[in-house]
Each structure stands twice: as structure tokens, then as C-alpha cells.
Amino acid sequence: MAVLALAAAVVASLAIGARPIPPAEVVGALLGQGTQSVVGIVGELRANRTVLGLVCGAALGASGALMQAVTRNPIADPGILGVNAGAALGVVAGATLTGGLGLASTVWFALAGAGVASAIILLLSTSALAASSPVRLTLAGVALAAVLSGLCQTFVVLDETVLQAYSFWQVGSLTARSIDEVTGVIPLVVAGAVIALLLLRGLDALALGDDSAVALGVRPGWVRVWSLVAVALLAGTATALAGPISFVGLVVPHLVRGLVGPSLIRVVPLSMVVAPALLLVADVVGRVLAGGSETPAGVVMAFIGAPLLVAYLAAGRRVGVA
């Protein structure tokens, strides 16, 4: 079912836009057949953003599920807890130093920023703050994201060239990268995904508590550190590609757990299928929502995810966990 939903989202991404194109013509355009304009629209413009949506969606879905497992916080998300903001700060710092937002020159800065932010969240998640309430950890993550975003703005105002590029990139969009740029960093996403998949049994053991995990032969410290590495690779690369898109990693793991249960052996792989579908749908909705213009996918995802976060926080206060 999830694979069919992803396939439908891919077809919609290729077919729907300012100029609707029938699915049969989409297939022909991908094979190099049809009119030059249709081949250009499908084979270059829409195919690029579809591949970008697949890569970023899979990365954000997996990183969200990992963060929720490591922090034992059901409302953890790379965007909410500041990992995306850390990656964005790295991108902006790299752009200021190198003179532009080109992916090759900023992706390593993004990974460094995501790694530092992930480390801070990991420390917070093992503190008394997290033990007292997952909501308080979330609020601490929101504060961290605000601080990092403020530092981003500081870098941006120092360089007018970076400011012009950042103003569009920072809302989260699938339009800014070429297919060569996307394929060039796919190995980073694959590396993060492989690490994540190798950690799943250990993370399932951690859900039973550290003592139980040790009894099962799992080393909790190593599992958490490597989870941090995976999150930094996945969220950092996705942010460098498309900007800081939030809420994908929050919404999708919740949906998936409702379908297949809490085991990460099922949740993470399925999240890597469902999340790209959701992100592509958000991108398609953004194309048709504003008529002749486009609403970035990051804005559409905010409209979907923000009410869910507020509802969860409100429910937490009602039961006295905040």
C-alpha cells in the first residue's frame, strides 16, 4: 500500500503543475518521446524536483523516526528540535565563507552543523530535563532552533548575495537543485540510511531501558552515538539540498506506527517510503494552491505538521506532563 502511494505521488509530481500533462505523455517524455516542451517540462524540471523529493523525504522520514527512538520523545523531529536549524547555520556559514549556496561548497558545513545540534539534543535527552517530560525536551529543542536561526540571520545580513539566495532557500523548496547536485550527495543519504538500518535492533532494545539493552548485548552509548551520526547525515544532507523542511519527521513516524506497531525494524523502512510520498504531495499541493505561482513544500508541510504539534502539546498539558 505504501509503495502504491509513493508511486501515485511520483506520477502526480510529474504530471501536475501549471501545465497539467496526462500520465501517458509523462511516460513518453521520460522515454524521450513527445513534443520538445513536454519533454523539457517532465524530463528536466519536474523529474529533478521529484528525485529531490524522494531523496529528501526518505532522509527526513528516517531521521525523524531515529530521533524519536533515541530521545524517547514521540514529538521529536529534526526540524522541531533544531537539527535542521543547525544544518542551516552550517550552510549559511559555508555560503558566507565560499560566496554562495552551491551544494558542493556547503553540504559539509551542513553536516557539521547538524552534527553539533544532534549532539546537543542527545545530551539534553539524557538529562533530567527529558526524564521530567518529553514536552520540556521539545520546548528546549524549539529554543535551540530559535537560537541557531538567529545566528543564521546574523551571517545572512553580513552578505547581500547570501541574503538573496537564503530568502528563498530557507522556506524549504524542491526547486533549487539540479539532478547532478542531487545524485552527487545521494551516497551521503545512503550511508546514513545504512547506519540507521544497522541500528534498528539495538534501538528496539533501548526502548526496553538501558539495563535491559545491556542484558541483550547492546551497548547503549554506541547505539546513541551512531544514531547521532545517522541523523546528522540524513537531516544535514536533506537540509543542504532543499532547505530546512520541518514536520516530515514528526508526522510520518506517527502514521507508520499506527499502521505497523512500534518496532523500528518496521517503522524506519516504511517511514522512508511514506515520507517521500508525503513530501511530494506537499510539493504538488504547493504548485496548485497559489494559482500561477507556487507555495514551497516547506510551507505546506508547516500547515500540516504545526497543528499536530500544538494538539500534542495541548494534550500533554491536560494530562499533566508539561
N, C-alpha and C positions, 0 to 999 in steps of 0.2 A: 504493500500500500504506500509506504513512504517513498519507494523508488518510483512508483507511478506518479505520485505527487510532484516529485522532483522533475520527472520527465515532462509533465504538464507545465511546470513553471519554466523550464528551459524553452519549450515551444512558445509559450506566451511571451517570454523575454525577446525571442527572435521575431515574433510576428506582430506584437502590439507596440504602437508608438504614434508619433504624429502622422505617419503614413501606415495604416494597417496593411499587412501583407498576408495573404492566405497561406496556410501551412504547406500546401503543395508547392507554392512558389518559394517558400523558405527552404524546403529540401532541395529544390532545383538550384537556388542561389548558393547553397553550401557546396554543391557539386560543380559550381562554376557555370551553371546554365541560367538562362533568363536574360532580362534586359540589364544593361550596364548599371542603371540606377538602383535596381533591386539588389543586384549582386553587391554593389557598394554599400548599401544600407545594411543588408544582412551580414555579408561576409566580412565587413570591416567594422562598422560602427556597433551594431548590436551583438555580433559574436564576441567582440572584445569585452563589452561590459557583462555579457553572460558568463564568460570564462572567469572574469574578475569576481562576479558574484558567487560562482561556485567555489572558488578558492577561498575568498574571504569568509563566506558563510560557513564552510567546513571548519575553518580555523577558529572562528568565533564560537561556534557551537561546541566544539571540543574543549576550548579553553574555559568556557563558562561552566561546563559540567565538571571539569577538573577543579576549578576554583571552589565550587560549591562542595565538592568532596573534601578537599584539603582543609578548608576553613570550617567545615561542618556548618555551613551557613546556607540555607535554602534560597537566599536572595543575593548571593554573591554573583558578580558579573564583572568582566574586565573593565567595562565602562563605568559601572557604578562605583567600584572600589578603587578606581584611579590608575589601573594598569594601562588603559588606553591613553589616559592623560599623560602618564609617564612616557609612553612611546611618542605621543605628540610633542612633548617637550624635547625629546631627543631629536625628532625630525626637524623642529624649528631651530634648535641649536645647531644641528648639522647644516641646515639651509643657510643660517647666518654665517657660518664659517666657510661654506663652499660656494655660496652665492646663488642658490636655487633649490627647488624642491624635487630635483631629479632623484629617481628612486635609487639608482646605483650609489649616489653620494650620501643618502640619508638613511637607508634601511639599517645600517649597522648602528647608527645613533639611536634609531627607534628601538632596536633590540636591547641596547644598553639601558635606555630609559625605562622600557618595560621590565627589564630585569631588576632594576633598583626598586621600582614601585612594587613589583611582586614580592621582593624580599621584605619590604616594609609591611605589606599586608600579611605575609607569613608570620612575621614577628608579632603583629597585633593579634592574629588568630590564635596564637599560643599563649596569650596573656590573660590576665584576669578579666580584661575588657570583654573578650569573646566568651569567656565562661559565664559571665553575668547575663549576656543577652546577645543573640545574633543581630538584633536590630541596632544595638550600640556599635557593633563592629561595622555594620553598614553605614551608619552615620559618620563614623571615623573615616571610612573609605571615601565617602562623599566629601568630607572636609579635605582629605588628601588630594582628591581630584581637583577641588577648588584651588588649593594652593599651587598645584602643578599647572593648572590652566592659567593662573595669574602670572606664573613665571613665563609661560608661553607668550602671553601678551607683552611682557617686558622685552623679550627678544624681538617680537614682531615689530614693535614701534621703533626699534632701532634701525630697521632696514625696510625702506619703502617697497623694494622689489619683492621681498619675502611677504610683506603685508598683503600685496595684491594677490599673490598665489594662495596665501593662507586663508584669506577671507572666504574662498570657495571650498578649499580642501577641508577645512575644519568642521564643516557640517556633515561630512560623510557622504560620498558620492561614488558611483561606479563608472564615471565617465572620463576620468582624468588619466588613465594609463593605457599604453599600447599593449598589444598582445606579447610583444617581445619583452617588455618590462615585467609583465605578469609571469610568463614562463621562466624568466630569469631567476625569480625568487621562489618558485614552486618547491625546489629542493629544501628550502628552509621550513616550509609548511609540512612537507613530507617528513622531515626529521622530527619536528615537533609532534606530529601525529604518531609516528612510530614509537617515540618515547612514551607518549600518553598510553598507547595500546599496551605497551610492555608493563606499565604500572598498574593496570586495572585490577589485577588480583590483589596486589598489595594495598591499593586504596579501599577495596571492598573489605579487606581485613582491618584496616584502620577504622572503618565505620563501627567496628565492634569495641573499639578502645585500644589504646597503645599496649596495655598489658596482654590483651588477647592477641593482638597482632604479633607481638614478640613471641608468644607461645606457638603461633603458627609459622614461625620462622621469618617473619617480616621485620625489616629494620625501619622503624617509623621515620627517623631522621633522614635517611637516604631517600625514602619514598617522597617525603615532602620537598626535599631539595631538588630532586629530578622533576617533580611536578612543577616546581617554580621554573625550571629551565624550559619545560614544555610550554607552559603558559606564556613565558616571555617570547619564545619563538613564534608561537601561533598568534597571540594578540599583537605582538610587536610588528610582525610582517603584515598582518591584516591592516593595522593602522597606517603603516607606511604606504600601503597600496591605495587604500580607499578613504583614509581619514578616520577619526575616532567615532565609529558607529557603536552606539550603546544598545543595550537591551536584548540583542540577539542571544547572547549567552545567558541571559536571565530567563527569557520566555521559553526557549526551545527545550532545555533540560526538564523544566516543569512539565511541559506537554508530553515529552517522551516517557518520563517516569510514570505518568498517569496511564500510559499505554502498556509498558513492559515491566514495570516494577522498579525497585531502587538499585538493582545490581548494575554497577558501572560497566560490566562486561557487555551488557546490552545497551545501556544508556549512552555511552560515549560514541560507539559506532553509529547508532541510529541518529544521534544529535548531529553527526557530520553529514547525514543525508537530509534531515528535516531543516536544519538551519540554512543551507543554501537555497532550498525551496522558498523559505520564508523571506529571505533577503531579496531573491529575485522577484517575488510577488510584490514586496515593498517598492522595489525599483519600478516595476510595471505600473503600480498604482500611482507612483510619483509622476510618471510620464503623462498619464491621462487625467490626473487630478486638477492640474492647473491650466487646462486647455492648451494653448500654443506654447507655453513654457514648461519647465519641469520642476518638480519638487524633489530634492535629493532624497535618496533612500534612507539616509540617517535621520532626516526629519520625520519621514513616515514611520520609521521604527520607534521614534520617540513618542509619537501619538499612540502607538500600540502598547509599548512597554511601560511608559510612565504611569498610566492609570493602574496597571497591575502592581507596580511597586508601591504606590500610595495605598492601594487597597490592602496589601500585605502588611505594611507598616501600621495602618489603622487597626487591622485585626490583631496585630501583636500588642498594641496598647490596650485593646479591650480585654485581652486575657492576661495582662499584667506582665509582659515580658520585656517591655521597653524601658 
